[in-house]
């Protein structure tokens, strides 16, 4: 992502090898994005059920006020018949709905989402996203879903054939009218900064090192093989911070002139 978008990212969580979640700050609310790869229709039903349960669990934990988007290779054909489920489908889908498509429609309906690619009228070549290796089959199986409470935020969804993605899938370009908002950097409390400039004084530096070595010698005597790495690290960190506070103190906040 661009540096500007990176600065707005609040959270990034890989759920498993097929699902990833990220959350961004925008001017008015938060943008939650779930990126996922769905199994094909031929996959084992138990595995597909497990995937659906995990995806639903991730979706359920997202705050209701967030702009929720789900995007990825969903391996789902939702068809061109909007009458199947007009609440989540638009009039510009492709082909006939299949098993995975029905699962996707149910997911969208349960989570109040639109299937964005079916909402916009485009030429056929800008609707299909995947082409079979022999070039005989073309499908609309990659999708972008967005929360139905934000219908005007989605401006367009279409495929681009000219983009070379080194894949049998075409690139999907989505236009969303949401202004990202970079988070302000939290100023570090000056009290938490140790006055390390004092270490330039040879006497203070020697005193600091001797105290630290003595502390480490005491830790070595108390060492226990049953301690975890985290417990050992906490003791080492505590030794540094205790001696630093005692021998160096904290930096003083500069006075304003």
C-alpha positions in Angstrom: 0.0 0.0 0.0 1.0 3.6 -0.3 2.8 5.4 2.5 -0.2 7.6 3.0 -2.5 4.6 3.4 0.0 2.8 5.6 -0.1 5.7 8.1 -3.9 5.2 8.5 -3.6 1.5 9.3 -4.7 0.8 12.9 -4.5 -3.0 12.9 -3.3 -5.9 10.7 -4.1 -9.4 11.6 -3.5 -12.6 9.6 -6.2 -15.0 10.8 -5.0 -18.0 8.9 -3.6 -18.9 5.5 -6.9 -17.9 3.8 -8.1 -14.9 5.8 -6.5 -11.6 6.7 -8.0 -8.6 8.5 -7.0 -5.0 8.5 -8.5 -1.8 10.0 -7.9 1.8 8.9 -8.8 5.2 10.2 -11.0 7.5 8.0 -12.2 11.0 8.5 -15.6 10.0 10.0 -15.3 6.3 11.0 -13.1 3.2 10.7 -12.7 1.1 7.6 -12.5 -2.7 8.3 -11.3 -4.9 5.4 -11.3 -8.7 5.3 -9.2 -10.2 2.5 -9.9 -13.9 1.9 -9.4 -16.8 -0.5 -12.4 -19.2 -0.6 -12.2 -22.9 -1.5 -13.7 -24.1 -4.8 -17.0 -25.9 -5.1 -15.2 -29.2 -5.3 -13.6 -28.8 -1.8 -14.7 -31.0 1.1 -17.9 -29.8 2.7 -16.4 -30.0 6.3 -13.5 -27.8 5.2 -15.7 -25.3 3.6 -18.0 -25.2 6.7 -14.9 -24.5 8.8 -13.8 -21.7 6.6 -17.3 -20.1 6.7 -17.4 -20.4 10.5 -14.1 -18.7 10.8 -15.0 -15.9 8.3 -18.3 -15.3 10.2 -16.5 -15.2 13.5 -14.1 -12.5 12.2 -17.0 -10.5 10.8 -19.0 -10.7 14.0 -16.1 -9.1 16.0 -16.0 -6.0 13.7 -17.6 -2.9 15.3 -21.0 -2.2 13.8 -20.2 1.4 13.0 -17.2 0.5 10.8 -17.4 0.5 7.0 -17.0 -3.2 6.4 -15.5 -4.5 3.1 -14.8 -8.1 2.1 -12.6 -8.7 -0.9 -10.8 -11.6 -2.5 -10.9 -14.7 -4.7 -14.2 -16.0 -3.3 -14.6 -18.7 -6.0 -18.3 -17.9 -6.1 -20.6 -17.4 -9.1 -23.6 -15.3 -7.9 -25.3 -15.2 -11.3 -27.1 -12.6 -13.2 -30.6 -13.2 -11.7 -31.1 -10.4 -9.2 -34.4 -11.9 -8.2 -32.6 -14.7 -6.3 -31.8 -12.1 -3.5 -32.4 -8.5 -4.5 -31.3 -7.4 -1.0 -27.6 -8.0 -1.8 -27.4 -8.5 -5.6 -27.5 -6.0 -8.3 -28.7 -6.5 -11.9 -25.2 -6.8 -13.5 -23.9 -10.2 -12.4 -22.8 -13.0 -14.8 -23.9 -16.5 -15.7 -25.9 -18.8 -13.2 -25.5 -18.9 -9.5 -23.6 -22.0 -8.1 -23.2 -23.6 -4.7 -20.4 -21.2 -3.5 -22.4 -18.3 -4.9 -25.3 -19.3 -2.8 -23.1 -19.4 0.3 -21.7 -16.0 -0.5 -25.2 -14.5 -0.9 -26.2 -16.0 2.4 -23.1 -14.6 4.1 -23.8 -11.1 2.5 -27.4 -11.3 3.6 -26.6 -12.3 7.2 -24.0 -9.5 7.5 -25.9 -6.8 5.6 -23.5 -6.5 2.7 -23.8 -5.7 -1.0 -22.0 -7.8 -3.7 -20.4 -4.8 -5.3 -19.5 -6.2 -8.7 -23.1 -6.8 -9.5 -24.2 -3.2 -9.0 -22.5 -1.5 -11.9 -23.1 -1.8 -15.6 -20.0 -2.6 -17.6 -19.0 -4.4 -20.7 -18.7 -8.2 -20.5 -14.9 -8.0 -20.7 -14.9 -5.9 -17.6 -17.2 -8.2 -15.6 -15.5 -11.5 -15.8 -12.4 -11.8 -13.6 -11.0 -15.3 -14.2 -10.2 -17.1 -17.4 -9.5 -20.9 -17.5 -6.0 -22.0 -18.8 -7.5 -23.1 -22.1 -9.3 -19.8 -22.5 -12.7 -21.5 -22.9 -14.3 -20.5 -19.6 -14.7 -17.1 -18.0 -16.2 -16.4 -14.7 -17.0 -13.6 -12.2 -15.6 -15.3 -9.1 -13.6 -12.5 -7.4 -15.8 -10.1 -5.5 -15.9 -6.9 -3.5 -18.6 -6.7 -0.8 -19.4 -3.6 1.2 -21.8 -2.8 4.1 -25.2 -1.9 2.8 -25.4 1.1 5.2 -22.7 2.8 3.1 -24.2 2.5 -0.4 -23.1 5.8 -1.7 -19.5 5.2 -0.7 -19.0 2.6 -3.4 -18.6 4.3 -6.8 -17.4 1.5 -9.1 -16.1 -2.1 -9.3 -14.7 -3.5 -12.5 -12.0 -5.7 -13.9 -9.0 -4.4 -15.9 -7.6 -6.7 -18.6 -4.5 -4.6 -19.4 -3.0 -5.0 -15.9 -0.4 -7.8 -16.0 -0.8 -9.5 -12.6 1.0 -12.7 -13.6 -2.2 -14.6 -12.9 -5.2 -16.2 -14.6 -7.2 -13.6 -12.6 -7.8 -10.1 -13.7 -7.1 -7.1 -11.5 -10.2 -5.6 -9.8 -10.2 -1.8 -9.3 -12.6 -0.5 -6.7 -13.4 3.1 -6.2 -14.6 4.0 -2.7 -15.5 7.5 -1.6 -13.9 7.4 1.9 -11.3 9.8 3.0 -8.5 8.1 5.0 -7.2 9.9 8.0 -3.6 9.6 9.3 -3.4 9.0 13.0 -1.6 11.6 15.1 1.6 10.5 16.6 1.3 10.2 20.3 4.0 12.3 22.0 6.1 10.3 24.3 6.1 11.5 27.9 9.4 13.2 28.6 9.3 11.6 32.1 9.7 8.2 30.5 13.0 9.2 28.8 16.1 8.4 30.8 18.8 11.0 30.9 21.3 9.0 28.9 23.5 12.1 28.3 24.8 11.6 31.8 26.6 8.5 30.6 29.1 10.8 28.9 30.5 11.4 32.3 33.1 8.7 33.0 32.4 8.5 36.7 28.6 8.1 36.2 29.1 5.6 33.4 31.4 3.5 35.6 28.9 3.6 38.5 26.1 2.7 36.2 27.9 -0.3 34.7 29.0 -1.6 38.2 25.5 -1.4 39.5 24.1 -3.2 36.4 26.7 -6.0 36.7 25.9 -6.5 40.3 22.2 -6.7 39.4 22.9 -9.3 36.7 25.1 -11.3 39.1 22.2 -11.4 41.6 19.9 -12.5 38.8 22.3 -15.3 37.8 22.2 -16.7 41.3 18.4 -16.6 41.4 18.1 -18.2 37.9 15.7 -21.1 37.6 15.6 -23.5 34.6 11.9 -23.6 34.8 11.5 -19.9 33.9 10.2 -19.1 30.5 11.9 -16.8 28.0 9.3 -14.1 28.8 10.0 -14.3 32.5 13.7 -14.1 32.0 13.3 -11.1 29.7 11.1 -9.3 32.2 13.8 -9.6 34.9 16.5 -8.3 32.5 14.3 -5.4 31.5 13.5 -4.6 35.1 17.2 -4.6 35.9 18.0 -2.1 33.2 15.1 0.2 34.1 15.7 0.1 37.8 19.4 1.0 37.5 18.7 3.6 34.8 16.1 5.4 37.0 18.4 5.2 40.0 21.7 6.3 38.4 20.5 8.5 35.5 17.1 9.7 36.3 14.7 11.2 33.8 15.2 14.0 31.3 13.8 17.3 32.3 11.2 18.9 30.0 12.7 21.9 28.3 11.2 25.2 29.4 9.4 27.3 26.9 10.9 30.6 26.1 
